[in-house]
């Protein structure tokens, strides 16, 4: 009898405590409500929506009414010869982009640091940083204008030099170079600012010591500045590896047309195409299955990269 | 003279290296913005100089007929696209600031027990992407297809900006809240009267980020907003400049008020108006950006 009483009492107490907590903090909880709903509906909801990868999803039946088909769509991935092209295109585009765009801002930051007129330094940073904030549609539209076979300034130059005009935007071979040029144009200034921030943090006594030892410009740049920012460089590199599956989908879709599929079709564009731009029935389930595999790999990469990055720096990630 | 001497003392001798280095970096900076200027020059030049490709580094026959034309010709939808984008951006930014700030505020209150769990869920859903199709299925079920609210509500919290705000709020002392409580203020009053005024910097920062982000969006409106009446300027631009390609379906050459207008300067004018708002807020964005860049660079 006694123990039961205590149990009831403690339950009542617990309940009271909870009610009290709610009563005391209801305004705080109300403040959280929009954020909580947003988390539940728009961030966690889609994760459950991924279940359609295991269904024969039909828009009429909905997620709850569609039949489960197990791994049917994953088996289809394995037997789909086009998957190889997609994976190849994805890896080539990501790999080339990383290899080419990664070192450029480091080099420019090193040289920018050598400029001692503060005004010039700020001027260069301000101008090169602007494209980062311009939309993909504007950037790709400008490319279309500049590279137009009939009136573009580049083709005029080619013709003036005696060449034939090139239809850059509809040639599969030009897709990757143009994508990468746009990437450099958009991110050079941004990444330069990151490296400049790291360079500003270098202890100035190191430079004094170097000049006492009679080091010249190049020696200071490559033996003092570069080693001092190497941990930032490593962290940035690891992060880039972690994000290798993050492509600029806006830019890809804007540059995308059937004449460049051969090189432009990557996993994300393919998923978009079969779900939202196909003329037949949209293939939601297959697209989700393809994307699910990509997401799992990308997730593992990001987690691994963050672990590695923590080793090289004290920056807290979350 | 005095000033010169001072500079010389500070930087030592000016060597050829300095001159070449400065020139190269200035060139790089100019190359970065030249395409924007080129588009601007095309848009204000007389079409007759464009046909012969004379406009390269400065405009010729300066006029604003192309802008007048693209805004008065309703069938191009540029006016409507700009209006829609502006509405989405303003409404979306206000909504986002409010939801992001209040969420970050609650998640930094030590007496709120579930804060680690909720933050972890935000972080997890940020790194593990469900992808565009599951998002579409959910948003479709919630009635967001062909609904302009899709530009305002589903992306109201960007996890990156939430973390940025949270880190900022963590830096403010807890005593502020205690003092307000003793004075009898509730949570809402404390947040609005005490914390918001102290957080002007972070609110301006995330506000600008959200505004640029919403204005620039292409994928979301392209998937969800199919009706012409809801389309954004980015979608209109794609139709006018990219999709039409060399087949000049929407633009043709004609003479208006003695000025020749052709597809080239009309397209250039359309591109230019789509980027003007960004260029206008750029000085502010740049000012606030450096503060957030290190947190922001962690993932994408």
HADDOCK unambig.tbl for C-alpha pairs under 7 A between the chains (distance, minus, plus):
assign (segid A and resid 27 and name CA) (segid B and resid 187 and name CA) 6.01 0.50 0.50
assign (segid A and resid 27 and name CA) (segid B and resid 188 and name CA) 6.54 0.50 0.50
assign (segid A and resid 28 and name CA) (segid B and resid 106 and name CA) 6.46 0.50 0.50
assign (segid A and resid 28 and name CA) (segid B and resid 187 and name CA) 5.85 0.50 0.50
assign (segid A and resid 31 and name CA) (segid B and resid 102 and name CA) 5.79 0.50 0.50
assign (segid A and resid 31 and name CA) (segid B and resid 103 and name CA) 6.84 0.50 0.50
assign (segid A and resid 32 and name CA) (segid B and resid 102 and name CA) 6.51 0.50 0.50
assign (segid A and resid 32 and name CA) (segid B and resid 103 and name CA) 5.21 0.50 0.50
assign (segid A and resid 32 and name CA) (segid B and resid 106 and name CA) 6.18 0.50 0.50
assign (segid A and resid 34 and name CA) (segid B and resid 99 and name CA) 6.27 0.50 0.50
assign (segid A and resid 35 and name CA) (segid B and resid 99 and name CA) 5.85 0.50 0.50
assign (segid A and resid 35 and name CA) (segid B and resid 103 and name CA) 5.45 0.50 0.50
assign (segid A and resid 38 and name CA) (segid B and resid 154 and name CA) 6.93 0.50 0.50
assign (segid A and resid 39 and name CA) (segid B and resid 122 and name CA) 6.87 0.50 0.50
assign (segid A and resid 42 and name CA) (segid B and resid 154 and name CA) 5.82 0.50 0.50
assign (segid A and resid 43 and name CA) (segid B and resid 125 and name CA) 5.89 0.50 0.50
assign (segid A and resid 44 and name CA) (segid B and resid 125 and name CA) 6.67 0.50 0.50
assign (segid A and resid 45 and name CA) (segid B and resid 138 and name CA) 6.69 0.50 0.50
assign (segid A and resid 46 and name CA) (segid B and resid 130 and name CA) 5.77 0.50 0.50
assign (segid A and resid 46 and name CA) (segid B and resid 134 and name CA) 4.92 0.50 0.50
assign (segid A and resid 46 and name CA) (segid B and resid 135 and name CA) 4.98 0.50 0.50
assign (segid A and resid 46 and name CA) (segid B and resid 138 and name CA) 6.13 0.50 0.50
assign (segid A and resid 47 and name CA) (segid B and resid 130 and name CA) 5.24 0.50 0.50
assign (segid A and resid 49 and name CA) (segid B and resid 134 and name CA) 4.74 0.50 0.50
assign (segid A and resid 49 and name CA) (segid B and resid 137 and name CA) 6.83 0.50 0.50
assign (segid A and resid 49 and name CA) (segid B and resid 138 and name CA) 6.77 0.50 0.50
assign (segid A and resid 50 and name CA) (segid B and resid 130 and name CA) 6.58 0.50 0.50
assign (segid A and resid 50 and name CA) (segid B and resid 134 and name CA) 5.52 0.50 0.50
assign (segid A and resid 111 and name CA) (segid B and resid 21 and name CA) 6.96 0.50 0.50
assign (segid A and resid 115 and name CA) (segid B and resid 18 and name CA) 6.84 0.50 0.50
assign (segid A and resid 115 and name CA) (segid B and resid 22 and name CA) 6.56 0.50 0.50
assign (segid A and resid 116 and name CA) (segid B and resid 11 and name CA) 6.88 0.50 0.50
assign (segid A and resid 124 and name CA) (segid B and resid 25 and name CA) 6.81 0.50 0.50
assign (segid A and resid 124 and name CA) (segid B and resid 26 and name CA) 6.11 0.50 0.50
assign (segid A and resid 124 and name CA) (segid B and resid 29 and name CA) 5.22 0.50 0.50
assign (segid A and resid 127 and name CA) (segid B and resid 29 and name CA) 5.47 0.50 0.50
assign (segid A and resid 127 and name CA) (segid B and resid 32 and name CA) 6.81 0.50 0.50
assign (segid A and resid 127 and name CA) (segid B and resid 33 and name CA) 6.44 0.50 0.50
assign (segid A and resid 128 and name CA) (segid B and resid 29 and name CA) 5.08 0.50 0.50
assign (segid A and resid 128 and name CA) (segid B and resid 32 and name CA) 5.48 0.50 0.50
assign (segid A and resid 133 and name CA) (segid B and resid 212 and name CA) 6.94 0.50 0.50
assign (segid A and resid 134 and name CA) (segid B and resid 275 and name CA) 6.67 0.50 0.50
assign (segid A and resid 134 and name CA) (segid B and resid 278 and name CA) 6.81 0.50 0.50
assign (segid A and resid 135 and name CA) (segid B and resid 216 and name CA) 4.64 0.50 0.50
assign (segid A and resid 137 and name CA) (segid B and resid 234 and name CA) 5.78 0.50 0.50
assign (segid A and resid 137 and name CA) (segid B and resid 237 and name CA) 6.83 0.50 0.50
assign (segid A and resid 137 and name CA) (segid B and resid 238 and name CA) 6.30 0.50 0.50
assign (segid A and resid 138 and name CA) (segid B and resid 271 and name CA) 5.94 0.50 0.50
assign (segid A and resid 138 and name CA) (segid B and resid 275 and name CA) 6.93 0.50 0.50
assign (segid A and resid 141 and name CA) (segid B and resid 241 and name CA) 5.97 0.50 0.50
assign (segid A and resid 141 and name CA) (segid B and resid 242 and name CA) 6.09 0.50 0.50
assign (segid A and resid 144 and name CA) (segid B and resid 242 and name CA) 6.76 0.50 0.50
assign (segid A and resid 185 and name CA) (segid B and resid 32 and name CA) 6.43 0.50 0.50
assign (segid A and resid 239 and name CA) (segid B and resid 298 and name CA) 6.68 0.50 0.50
assign (segid A and resid 239 and name CA) (segid B and resid 299 and name CA) 6.91 0.50 0.50
assign (segid A and resid 243 and name CA) (segid B and resid 300 and name CA) 6.51 0.50 0.50
assign (segid A and resid 250 and name CA) (segid B and resid 218 and name CA) 6.03 0.50 0.50
assign (segid A and resid 250 and name CA) (segid B and resid 219 and name CA) 5.79 0.50 0.50
assign (segid A and resid 284 and name CA) (segid B and resid 133 and name CA) 6.43 0.50 0.50
assign (segid A and resid 288 and name CA) (segid B and resid 133 and name CA) 6.23 0.50 0.50
assign (segid A and resid 291 and name CA) (segid B and resid 131 and name CA) 6.46 0.50 0.50
assign (segid A and resid 295 and name CA) (segid B and resid 128 and name CA) 6.25 0.50 0.50
assign (segid A and resid 295 and name CA) (segid B and resid 129 and name CA) 5.95 0.50 0.50
assign (segid A and resid 299 and name CA) (segid B and resid 127 and name CA) 6.12 0.50 0.50
assign (segid A and resid 299 and name CA) (segid B and resid 128 and name CA) 5.48 0.50 0.50
assign (segid A and resid 317 and name CA) (segid B and resid 298 and name CA) 6.79 0.50 0.50
